[in-house]
Amino acid sequence: MTTGTRTGAGAGTGADTDPGADTEAERRRRRAQFLRDLAEARELRDRVQPRRAKAARLRHAMRMRTFRW
């Protein structure tokens, strides 16, 4: 059964929507949601793969120590 509104993962991604028509607020809202999802995925990966997470932390620390301001 289809309705006039679209929700879920496919909402707003149809060919009938013009990418230039999105407002700045809508773009920022979608970007914020994406960044929240990305952070959640990273946290989950760190929980299930602690050894890889530790290695990534050490690599990041080394990059920060060698970075020139």
C-alpha positions as CSV (number, residue, x, y, z in Angstrom):
1,M,0.0,0.0,0.0
2,T,1.4,3.3,-1.0
3,T,0.7,6.7,0.5
4,G,1.5,10.2,-0.6
5,T,4.3,10.6,2.0
6,R,7.6,8.9,1.9
7,T,9.5,7.9,5.0
8,G,12.5,5.8,5.9
9,A,15.8,5.4,4.1
10,G,14.4,6.2,0.6
11,A,12.7,9.4,1.6
12,G,13.6,12.4,-0.5
13,T,15.9,10.5,-2.8
14,G,13.6,10.2,-5.8
15,A,14.2,11.5,-9.3
16,D,11.4,14.0,-8.9
17,T,13.3,16.0,-6.3
18,D,15.7,18.7,-7.5
19,P,19.0,18.6,-5.5
20,G,19.3,22.4,-5.9
21,A,15.8,22.9,-4.3
22,D,16.9,21.7,-0.9
23,T,17.1,24.4,1.7
24,E,20.3,25.0,3.6
25,A,18.5,23.9,6.8
26,E,17.5,20.6,5.3
27,R,21.0,19.9,4.0
28,R,22.4,20.7,7.5
29,R,19.8,18.4,9.1
30,R,20.7,15.5,6.8
31,R,24.4,16.1,7.3
32,A,24.0,16.1,11.1
33,Q,22.1,12.9,11.0
34,F,24.8,11.3,8.8
35,L,27.5,12.4,11.2
36,R,25.6,11.0,14.2
37,D,25.1,7.6,12.4
38,L,28.8,7.6,11.5
39,A,29.9,8.2,15.1
40,E,27.5,5.5,16.3
41,A,29.0,3.0,13.8
42,R,32.5,3.9,14.9
43,E,31.6,3.3,18.5
44,L,30.1,0.0,17.7
45,R,33.2,-1.1,15.7
46,D,35.4,0.0,18.6
47,R,33.3,-2.1,21.0
48,V,33.4,-5.3,18.9
49,Q,37.1,-4.9,17.8
50,P,39.0,-3.5,20.8
51,R,42.4,-4.4,19.4
52,R,41.8,-2.6,16.1
53,A,40.4,0.4,18.1
54,K,43.5,0.6,20.2
55,A,45.8,0.5,17.2
56,A,43.7,3.2,15.5
57,R,44.0,5.4,18.7
58,L,47.8,4.9,18.7
59,R,48.1,5.8,15.0
60,H,45.9,8.9,15.6
61,A,48.1,9.9,18.6
62,M,51.2,9.5,16.5
63,R,49.8,11.6,13.7
64,M,48.9,14.3,16.2
65,R,52.3,14.3,17.8
66,T,54.0,14.7,14.4
67,F,51.6,17.4,13.1
68,R,53.2,20.8,12.6
69,W,51.0,23.8,13.5
